[in-house]
Amino acid sequence: MSLLTISGLQKSFAGPAGDTTRIIDIDTFELAPETHLALRGRSGSGKTTFLHLIAGILPADAGSICFDGIELSQLSEARRDRVRATNIGYIFQTFNLLQGYTALENVLLGMAFSPGGIDRKRAVAMLDRVGLSDRLSHRPRELSTGQQQRVAVARALAKRPRLVLADEPTGNLDRRNADNTLSLIREVCTEDPTALLLVSHDDAVLAEFPEVVDFSALNPSAMPTQP
């Protein structure tokens, strides 16, 4: 049984001249529980849009996204948000940390709607595992770009989601921290266990995955947003 089943998925955006560009046009896609899968694709190919559709951040124009037996296209925005908050850990490329809250508070708030609820001990332990045990009380503006990325990783993993979506999670890290962070993501997803869908154009990251899918093959008829 698949955790995630997608069929006939389409998403377009209007351009400045009033024309429409189709970014996503995917016939079928499936992800089994506990699977670790990487999508390879260059910037502007629609990978982030694809993850946003899966997470329910964006509504699809057409098609079906069935997550753990729940048809997301039939839900209101509020109910899609609840499914994401409860079941999906999202590692955003742009972090999306709450600026007025500390690193620890960001992780704790990410656990608010998880089945296990807020667990301070696990939140502290996860921040320790990403090397930020001495930055628990720091707010995002007091952290480096790489440290903010690691807070985002800790937040996504701490709530024990059914699925982790990772959008270039090592893109803002140096090689050593990138390797350590990727190892942590896969290690925690194996421990819990959790399905992992990661997108990247970094060959070193992709080499760590047992299965890599070329996003252009999955999304062949869509038009890229960049040359």
N, C-alpha and C positions, 0 to 999 in steps of 0.2 A: 504493500500500500504506500502511495506517495504522500509525503508531507505537503508538497506543493505541486499543483498541476495547473498548467497554463495552456490555453488554446485560443487561437484567433485574436491575439492581443494586438491592439493598435493604439497609437497615441500620436497626435499631430499638434503642432504649435503654429500660431499665426505669425507671419513675418511683418516687418514695418510697412511693406507695400500692400498689405491685405492678403497676400498669398499665404498658402498653407504648406508647411513642410512636415511630412510624416517621418517621425524619429524612430518609432517602434512599430514593427510589423512582424510578429513572431507567430508561426503556425502552432507549434507545440513545444512545451518544455516541462520536464518533471524533475523533482528532487526528492529522493527518498530520505526518510528519517536517518539522522546520524551521519549522512554523507558529507564529505568535504570536497567541494567543487570550486574551481577557479575559472573565471571568464577572462580571456585575453582580448584586449581591444584598445585602440589608440584613443586619445582624448577627443571628445566631440562625437564619438560613435554611438552614443545613446545609453551607455552602461549605467550612468547615474540615474537617468530617467527610468530605466528598467527596474532598478532597485527601489526607486520611489513608488513605482506602481505596485510592486510586490508588497511593500510596507504599508500601502494604503495612504501614502502622503499625497499622491496624485490620483485622480480618478481616470480610468481608462476610457477611451472613446468607444471601443468595441472589444468584445472578447470576454474570456472567463479567467479569473484568478481564484483558484480554490486552495485555501490554506487550511490544512488540518480539518477538512470537511466543511469549512465555512466559505461560502461564495462571497468574496469581498465586493464584487460589483453590485450586489444587492443591498449593501449596507449604506447607511448614512455616513457622513464624514465623522461624526462623533463616535459611531460604533466602530468604524475602521480604526480610529485613534485608540479605542479601547483594546481592540485585538492586537495592535502593535505594542501598546504599553504592557500588555499582559504576556505576550508570546514571542516578541521579536526584539532582539538586541541589535541596534543599528549603530555602526561605527561610521560616522559622517566624515567625509573628506574635509569639511570645514569645521569639524568638532562639534558645533552647536552647543557649547557649554553655556550655562546660565551665569552671566557676568557678575551678578551680585552675590553669588554663593561660592563657598569654598570648594576645594577639590572633593573633600569628603561629602559635603552637602550635595554636590552634583551627583555623586554616585548613589547616595541614599535616596534622593528624589527619583532617580531612575528605577529604583526598586519599589516605588510606592504602590504600583498596581500589579506587581508580580505575584504569582500564587503563594510564594513564601513570605510576602510582605517585606517590610524594611528590616534589614539584618545588619546592624552596625558592625558586628564582629566580622562578617564576611566582607563588607565594604572596605573596612580597614585592611583586611588581609589581601584583598584584590589590589588596592593601591600599593601595598607593600610589594606585591609580586611584579608590579610594573615599575618598581624602583622609586616610589614617591612617598615612602613612609615619613619622610621629613618635610613633606609639603601638604599635609592634610588640611591645614588652616589657610593655605594660600588661595587667593582668588585667581581666576584666569589671567587677569592683566599682570599678575605677579609671577606668572609662569612663562617659560620659553615656549616656542611653538611646538617643539618636540614633547615637552612635558604636558601641554594641553592635549596633544594627540594621545598620550598615554592615559590621561584621565578619561578621555572618551572611550578608550578600549576597556578600562576598568568598569566604567558605567554600563557598557553593553554586556559585559560578561557576568557582572555581579548578580544579576537578577535571575540567573539560570533560565534563559529563554529556550524555546523550542527550536528557534532558528536565529542565527547570527548573520546579518548582512554587513559586509565590510567593503566600504568604498575607498579603495587605495589607502588602506590603513597604515601603510608604512611610508607614504609619499612625503611626509614632512620630517622623517627621521634619518639620521646618519646610518651608515651600513650596519654598524654594530647594534644600535638600538632597533633598527629595522628587523634584523635577524632575531633578536631577543623577543621583540614584540610579536612577530609572526609565530615563533615557537610557543609563546604563551597562549596566543589565541587558539592555536590548534590543540595544545595540551589541555586547556580548560574545556574546549568543545568536546574533546575525547572523554574527559573525566565525567562530565555531567549526565549523559552525553547529549550533544546538540548538533544539529545540522549547520553547516557553514557554507555560505555562498559569498565568495570574495571576487572582486573585480580588480584588475591591475594590468599595467603594461610593463611591469618590472620583471624581466626574465629570471632574476635571482629569486623573486617571490614565487613565480609560477613554477619554478623547478621543484619546489617543495611539495607540490600537490600531486596526488596520484592520478587525478583526472583534471584535464584542462580543456575547455571548449572555446573555440574561436568565436567571439561575439559576432563578427561579420557573417559567419556561416549560420548562426542562429537567427540573425536579423538581416537577411540578405537584400531585401528590397527597399529598406528604409534609406532615406537620404541623410548623410552626416551633416552635423551643424557647423563643422569646420572643414577646410580643405585638407 
